[in-house]
Amino acid sequence: MPTIAQGINKKIAFKRQTGVGVAASVTGAQYLRRKQSVFTLKRDTYNTADEIASHQQLISERQGVQMVEGKLSGFLAPGAYSDWLAALLRRDFSAGASATAVSITVAGSGPYTLTRAAGSYLADGFKIGDVIRLSVGSLNVANLNKNFLITGLTATVATGIPLNGVALVAEGPVTGCTVSVQGKKTFTPTSGQTNVYYTVEEWANDVSISELSKDVKVGQVALKLPGSGNAEVDFTLVGLDQTTGATQYFTTPTVETSANVLSTATGALILNGVQNGIVTNIDLTINGQETPMDGVVGTNLRPDIFRKKFMVSGSFSAMLADSTIDAMFRNEAETTLVVALTSDRTGNADFVSLVLPRLKIKSSTTDDGEKGIVGTYEFTALYNFAGGAGANSEQTTMSIQDTLA
């Protein structure tokens, strides 16, 4: 009996290319965790169905220009897909804002306020939706190194909540504190957008078959955040070429990331600046609109992949408690959405957060039955003109923060 390839033995590795048409070098790749993935070579076909011959039968069929269609699904975890998300948003992850030697007063009972005696959160680059931690200084242990999600921001006051839900302790002013955005952030920028190509290998080591897809770009990701369950991702990728071999192309790729999967049971959802406890699920589509160019004479390889504008849309469902969300739709009012999910319940857990600083609800429907009535609301995210340097939000459609990016 022949050996049959098994999915459990297949490994997916990827690495950035230096540019289109240049496969990544064999060292420095990264294995990728997944639920499942398929990268398929597709070719146009042309036959002679319109040609007439005396034998009244089809004479010829040919293959034409090609492309690679990729699908990968998995569970969202800190660091697991950060490189692909950065490529999709067209900006690499980078460190967020930080301020040292700050005098901080902690007050409130949820939401809480972190008031600084001098300096400016806005001038330092902090934004609504940032997850920060207080460190250094003689802070109470309940306030030290705890994930704090900013829900409101002025020059001297950061309003927000601890992501693990455990109360902060009022104190201060405490001098010599450090306030810092955790991990790294990315967002779709107004200029200098990146244009990332990957080489992706599917290696079936039990039958020694390597399928190497080249000039691959991340076209879209669908994020699924259920009211109860794991956060999931479904990536759509597109490439220009695929070759096969009997040996593994990438040598000793780095092992897969190991952070816990994010669950919607731990974290926070902020809608219109207020923590929300009635949203039951969120579906979010981040679309880079990447499309292979048409073929050219003399080769079956398309010359490149072109892109259109960056788009974000989605929907969420919420228990019907009042008419607030429906009124946003009817009044065509713009709002904000922040989702931060943690890998566990500790105060300094790793996390991924998503911020849509300007969105508009475009539909409002409710269901019925012998249960709690649920409303479903579709939305589109928009470019945030009001954000940027010195403002309390990013000048972008979407930003992502990841502690392990």
C-alpha positions as semicolon CSV with decimal commas, in nm:
position;residue;x (nm);y (nm);z (nm)
1;M;0,000;0,000;0,000
2;P;0,131;0,348;-0,080
3;T;0,192;0,603;0,194
4;I;-0,097;0,850;0,215
5;A;-0,031;1,211;0,310
6;Q;-0,199;1,315;0,634
7;G;-0,296;1,667;0,731
8;I;-0,157;1,624;1,082
9;N;0,190;1,580;0,928
10;K;0,170;1,876;0,690
11;K;0,359;2,189;0,791
12;I;0,303;2,545;0,669
13;A;0,598;2,785;0,668
14;F;0,619;3,142;0,538
15;K;0,871;3,420;0,494
16;R;0,862;3,770;0,350
17;Q;1,014;3,828;0,008
18;T;1,229;4,127;-0,079
19;G;0,991;4,208;-0,363
20;V;0,772;4,065;-0,635
21;G;0,934;3,792;-0,845
22;V;1,201;3,706;-0,588
23;A;1,132;3,397;-0,377
24;A;1,233;3,425;-0,012
25;S;1,564;3,268;0,087
26;V;1,559;2,923;0,246
27;T;1,652;3,032;0,600
28;G;1,455;3,234;0,854
29;A;1,104;3,109;0,777
30;Q;0,830;3,064;1,041
31;Y;0,597;2,770;1,085
32;L;0,232;2,871;1,112
33;R;-0,033;2,718;1,338
34;R;-0,368;2,655;1,175
35;K;-0,699;2,473;1,170
36;Q;-0,654;2,404;0,800
37;S;-0,495;2,556;0,494
38;V;-0,498;2,501;0,118
39;F;-0,293;2,681;-0,148
40;T;-0,419;2,588;-0,495
41;L;-0,268;2,664;-0,834
42;K;-0,544;2,776;-1,074
43;R;-0,505;2,818;-1,450
44;D;-0,743;2,959;-1,706
45;T;-0,848;2,707;-1,970
46;Y;-0,941;2,768;-2,332
47;N;-1,100;2,513;-2,567
48;T;-1,219;2,504;-2,926
49;A;-1,588;2,463;-2,854
50;D;-1,669;2,719;-3,127
51;E;-1,460;2,537;-3,390
52;I;-1,640;2,312;-3,640
53;A;-1,483;1,997;-3,784
54;S;-1,623;1,715;-3,995
55;H;-1,598;1,466;-3,708
56;Q;-1,818;1,696;-3,495
57;Q;-1,599;1,659;-3,180
58;L;-1,384;1,881;-2,959
59;I;-1,029;1,910;-3,090
60;S;-0,828;2,105;-2,831
61;E;-0,811;2,250;-2,481
62;R;-0,520;2,457;-2,352
63;Q;-0,410;2,602;-2,018
64;G;-0,346;2,975;-1,985
65;V;-0,240;3,230;-1,726
66;Q;-0,229;3,118;-1,365
67;M;-0,266;3,236;-1,009
68;V;-0,255;3,088;-0,660
69;E;-0,559;3,093;-0,434
70;G;-0,485;3,045;-0,064
71;K;-0,714;2,983;0,231
72;L;-0,602;2,948;0,592
73;S;-0,823;2,929;0,899
74;G;-0,713;2,929;1,260
75;F;-0,768;3,059;1,611
76;L;-0,660;3,413;1,693
77;A;-0,376;3,429;1,947
78;P;-0,125;3,700;2,038
79;G;0,161;3,695;1,789
80;A;0,022;3,405;1,586
81;Y;-0,075;3,603;1,275
82;S;0,070;3,945;1,352
83;D;0,292;3,955;1,043
84;W;0,002;3,879;0,809
85;L;-0,222;4,132;0,984
86;A;0,047;4,399;0,951
87;A;0,082;4,323;0,581
88;L;-0,295;4,348;0,539
89;L;-0,309;4,686;0,719
90;R;-0,007;4,805;0,512
91;R;0,212;4,903;0,807
92;D;0,455;4,699;1,020
93;F;0,396;4,675;1,393
94;S;0,591;4,927;1,600
95;A;0,617;5,029;1,964
96;G;0,341;5,249;2,104
97;A;0,360;5,556;2,324
98;S;0,542;5,572;2,656
99;A;0,595;5,835;2,926
100;T;0,842;5,817;3,216
101;A;0,879;5,996;3,548
102;V;0,507;6,074;3,555
103;S;0,311;6,163;3,870
104;I;-0,014;5,960;3,863
105;T;-0,333;5,976;4,067
106;V;-0,566;5,675;4,043
107;A;-0,934;5,742;4,114
108;G;-1,284;5,617;4,031
109;S;-1,466;5,289;4,063
110;G;-1,499;5,167;3,704
111;P;-1,442;5,341;3,481
112;Y;-1,127;5,465;3,650
113;T;-0,913;5,770;3,585
114;L;-0,535;5,797;3,567
115;T;-0,461;6,167;3,611
116;R;-0,111;6,296;3,549
117;A;0,020;6,605;3,727
118;A;0,216;6,736;3,429
119;G;0,279;6,664;3,066
120;S;0,023;6,548;2,810
121;Y;-0,104;6,204;2,713
122;L;-0,202;6,349;2,376
123;A;0,137;6,503;2,306
124;D;0,304;6,174;2,407
125;G;0,098;5,985;2,147
126;F;-0,149;5,787;2,359
127;K;-0,485;5,706;2,195
128;I;-0,831;5,583;2,290
129;G;-0,827;5,205;2,257
130;D;-0,465;5,171;2,370
131;V;-0,401;4,912;2,640
132;I;-0,143;5,053;2,880
133;R;0,026;4,951;3,205
134;L;0,159;5,153;3,498
135;S;0,501;5,050;3,618
136;V;0,790;5,180;3,829
137;G;0,709;5,411;4,120
138;S;0,565;5,301;4,457
139;L;0,230;5,199;4,314
140;N;-0,016;4,976;4,497
141;V;0,024;4,617;4,377
142;A;-0,337;4,624;4,251
143;N;-0,243;4,900;4,005
144;L;0,101;4,780;3,905
145;N;0,162;4,619;3,563
146;K;-0,209;4,571;3,496
147;N;-0,367;4,591;3,150
148;F;-0,571;4,913;3,143
149;L;-0,787;4,988;2,837
150;I;-0,824;5,359;2,761
151;T;-1,187;5,447;2,682
152;G;-1,156;5,826;2,708
153;L;-0,858;6,057;2,688
154;T;-0,766;6,420;2,745
155;A;-0,425;6,579;2,785
156;T;-0,404;6,492;3,156
157;V;-0,673;6,227;3,220
158;A;-0,690;5,872;3,085
159;T;-1,027;5,711;3,158
160;G;-1,066;5,335;3,127
161;I;-1,105;4,989;3,273
162;P;-0,876;4,702;3,381
163;L;-0,912;4,420;3,129
164;N;-0,926;4,147;3,394
165;G;-1,214;4,320;3,572
166;V;-1,032;4,338;3,907
167;A;-1,070;4,675;4,080
168;L;-0,793;4,932;4,094
169;V;-0,705;5,100;4,423
170;A;-0,740;5,476;4,460
171;E;-0,404;5,637;4,537
172;G;-0,176;5,920;4,451
173;P;-0,023;6,125;4,341
174;V;0,249;5,859;4,300
175;T;0,563;6,008;4,150
176;G;0,817;5,852;3,915
177;C;0,571;5,625;3,731
178;T;0,606;5,491;3,379
179;V;0,299;5,473;3,157
180;S;0,340;5,264;2,842
181;V;0,142;5,108;2,561
182;Q;0,201;4,734;2,573
183;G;0,342;4,528;2,288
184;K;0,325;4,688;1,944
185;K;0,065;4,856;1,725
186;T;-0,017;4,874;1,359
187;F;-0,273;5,077;1,168
188;T;-0,340;5,166;0,807
189;P;-0,130;5,480;0,754
190;T;-0,199;5,787;0,543
191;S;0,131;5,746;0,354
192;G;0,427;5,511;0,326
193;Q;0,210;5,201;0,303
194;T;0,398;4,870;0,289
195;N;0,349;4,622;0,003
196;V;0,446;4,279;0,134
197;Y;0,490;3,958;-0,069
198;Y;0,544;3,615;0,088
199;T;0,678;3,277;-0,009
200;V;0,461;3,006;0,151
201;E;0,549;2,635;0,164
202;E;0,317;2,344;0,231
203;W;0,544;2,050;0,323
204;A;0,394;1,700;0,340
205;N;0,687;1,520;0,497
206;D;0,520;1,177;0,502
207;V;0,520;1,168;0,119
208;S;0,803;1,420;0,058
209;I;0,599;1,669;-0,142
210;S;0,667;2,041;-0,123
211;E;0,430;2,295;-0,277
212;L;0,595;2,636;-0,283
213;S;0,368;2,935;-0,351
214;K;0,545;3,257;-0,444
215;D;0,452;3,624;-0,468
216;V;0,173;3,566;-0,217
217;K;-0,017;3,859;-0,066
218;V;-0,270;3,867;0,216
219;G;-0,594;3,977;0,056
220;Q;-0,849;3,956;0,335
221;V;-0,919;3,822;0,681
222;A;-1,255;3,747;0,838
223;L;-1,254;3,769;1,218
224;K;-1,521;3,576;1,406
225;L;-1,573;3,675;1,769
226;P;-1,860;3,471;1,916
227;G;-2,029;3,563;2,241
228;S;-1,894;3,243;2,390
229;G;-1,601;3,065;2,231
230;N;-1,262;3,112;2,070
231;A;-1,179;3,401;1,841
232;E;-1,126;3,269;1,488
233;V;-0,957;3,397;1,171
234;D;-1,011;3,303;0,806
235;F;-0,742;3,439;0,574
236;T;-0,776;3,471;0,197
237;L;-0,446;3,497;0,010
238;V;-0,352;3,536;-0,355
239;G;-0,025;3,457;-0,533
240;L;0,130;3,442;-0,877
241;D;0,319;3,112;-0,898
242;Q;0,352;2,768;-0,742
243;T;0,616;2,499;-0,790
244;T;0,651;2,149;-0,649
245;G;0,950;1,953;-0,524
246;A;1,052;1,639;-0,338
247;T;1,252;1,815;-0,064
248;Q;1,157;2,081;0,188
249;Y;1,244;2,428;0,057
250;F;1,273;2,614;0,389
251;T;1,547;2,489;0,619
252;T;1,479;2,473;0,995
253;P;1,190;2,721;1,017
254;T;1,115;2,873;1,357
255;V;0,854;2,671;1,547
256;E;0,496;2,791;1,567
257;T;0,399;3,050;1,827
258;S;0,264;2,911;2,155
259;A;0,044;3,181;2,309
260;N;-0,300;3,085;2,437
261;V;-0,592;3,126;2,200
262;L;-0,802;3,433;2,270
263;S;-1,147;3,371;2,412
264;T;-1,428;3,623;2,402
265;A;-1,496;3,542;2,768
266;T;-1,191;3,744;2,878
267;G;-1,142;4,106;2,776
268;A;-1,371;4,398;2,704
269;L;-1,587;4,549;2,432
270;I;-1,633;4,926;2,417
271;L;-1,909;5,065;2,196
272;N;-1,955;5,440;2,167
273;G;-1,708;5,492;2,454
274;V;-1,900;5,272;2,701
275;Q;-1,827;4,916;2,811
276;N;-2,094;4,695;2,659
277;G;-2,231;4,380;2,817
278;I;-2,504;4,284;2,571
279;V;-2,316;4,220;2,243
280;T;-2,340;3,850;2,159
281;N;-2,101;3,823;1,865
282;I;-1,898;4,025;1,615
283;D;-1,802;3,939;1,257
284;L;-1,539;4,162;1,101
285;T;-1,401;4,156;0,747
286;I;-1,072;4,335;0,680
287;N;-1,025;4,358;0,305
288;G;-0,705;4,469;0,134
289;Q;-0,863;4,421;-0,211
290;E;-0,563;4,246;-0,370
291;T;-0,624;4,117;-0,726
292;P;-0,381;3,958;-0,976
293;M;-0,329;4,160;-1,291
294;D;-0,441;4,031;-1,632
295;G;-0,210;3,805;-1,828
296;V;0,041;3,927;-2,085
297;V;0,151;3,769;-2,412
298;G;0,435;3,517;-2,398
299;T;0,405;3,390;-2,040
300;N;0,153;3,219;-1,816
301;L;0,267;3,430;-1,518
302;R;0,073;3,744;-1,435
303;P;0,307;4,041;-1,386
304;D;0,190;4,153;-1,043
305;I;-0,096;4,191;-0,795
306;F;-0,269;4,528;-0,777
307;R;-0,460;4,667;-0,482
308;K;-0,754;4,895;-0,424
309;K;-0,843;5,092;-0,113
310;F;-0,838;4,931;0,233
311;M;-1,189;4,842;0,351
312;V;-1,337;4,720;0,682
313;S;-1,695;4,609;0,734
314;G;-1,884;4,375;0,960
315;S;-2,178;4,314;1,186
316;F;-2,254;4,254;1,549
317;S;-2,550;4,117;1,741
318;A;-2,672;4,250;2,074
319;M;-2,949;4,174;2,319
320;L;-3,228;4,427;2,277
321;A;-3,214;4,634;2,598
322;D;-3,292;4,983;2,468
323;S;-3,304;5,179;2,143
324;T;-2,953;5,327;2,165
325;I;-2,792;5,124;1,886
326;D;-3,098;5,140;1,663
327;A;-3,101;5,519;1,708
328;M;-2,743;5,536;1,579
329;F;-2,863;5,370;1,259
330;R;-3,175;5,585;1,221
331;N;-2,986;5,909;1,291
332;E;-2,686;5,806;1,077
333;A;-2,468;5,876;1,379
334;E;-2,102;5,776;1,376
335;T;-1,957;5,580;1,666
336;T;-1,648;5,387;1,777
337;L;-1,579;5,021;1,851
338;V;-1,296;4,878;2,061
339;V;-1,247;4,505;2,128
340;A;-0,965;4,379;2,351
341;L;-0,929;4,005;2,418
342;T;-0,682;3,851;2,663
343;S;-0,511;3,512;2,672
344;D;-0,600;3,452;3,039
345;R;-0,751;3,625;3,343
346;T;-0,432;3,767;3,494
347;G;-0,373;4,138;3,516
348;N;-0,082;4,137;3,273
349;A;-0,211;3,876;3,028
350;D;-0,108;3,889;2,664
351;F;-0,379;4,030;2,440
352;V;-0,488;4,152;2,098
353;S;-0,703;4,463;2,065
354;L;-0,888;4,605;1,765
355;V;-0,993;4,970;1,734
356;L;-1,233;5,117;1,479
357;P;-1,229;5,490;1,562
358;R;-1,504;5,586;1,317
359;L;-1,781;5,356;1,201
360;K;-2,136;5,391;1,079
361;I;-2,418;5,141;1,136
362;K;-2,594;5,074;0,805
363;S;-2,871;4,832;0,906
364;S;-3,073;4,739;1,214
365;T;-3,288;4,425;1,240
366;T;-3,431;4,227;1,531
367;D;-3,542;3,866;1,564
368;D;-3,821;3,710;1,769
369;G;-3,912;3,394;1,958
370;E;-3,939;3,254;2,309
371;K;-3,600;3,391;2,408
372;G;-3,421;3,719;2,454
373;I;-3,472;3,938;2,148
374;V;-3,149;4,001;1,960
375;G;-3,071;4,288;1,724
376;T;-2,824;4,251;1,438
377;Y;-2,640;4,558;1,313
378;E;-2,424;4,582;1,002
379;F;-2,156;4,850;0,990
380;T;-1,883;5,001;0,776
381;A;-1,561;5,146;0,917
382;L;-1,447;5,481;0,778
383;Y;-1,126;5,680;0,759
384;N;-1,089;5,888;1,075
385;F;-1,003;6,240;0,962
386;A;-1,004;6,370;1,321
387;G;-0,720;6,146;1,443
388;G;-0,344;6,180;1,429
389;A;-0,066;6,356;1,616
390;G;-0,193;6,538;1,924
391;A;-0,542;6,386;1,891
392;N;-0,697;6,115;2,109
393;S;-0,742;5,870;1,818
394;E;-0,539;5,738;1,527
395;Q;-0,584;5,888;1,182
396;T;-0,687;5,560;1,027
397;T;-0,972;5,321;0,958
398;M;-0,842;5,053;1,195
399;S;-0,562;4,985;1,440
400;I;-0,444;4,662;1,605
401;Q;-0,238;4,618;1,921
402;D;-0,064;4,287;1,999
403;T;0,161;4,217;2,297
404;L;0,356;3,950;2,108
405;A;0,381;4,114;1,764
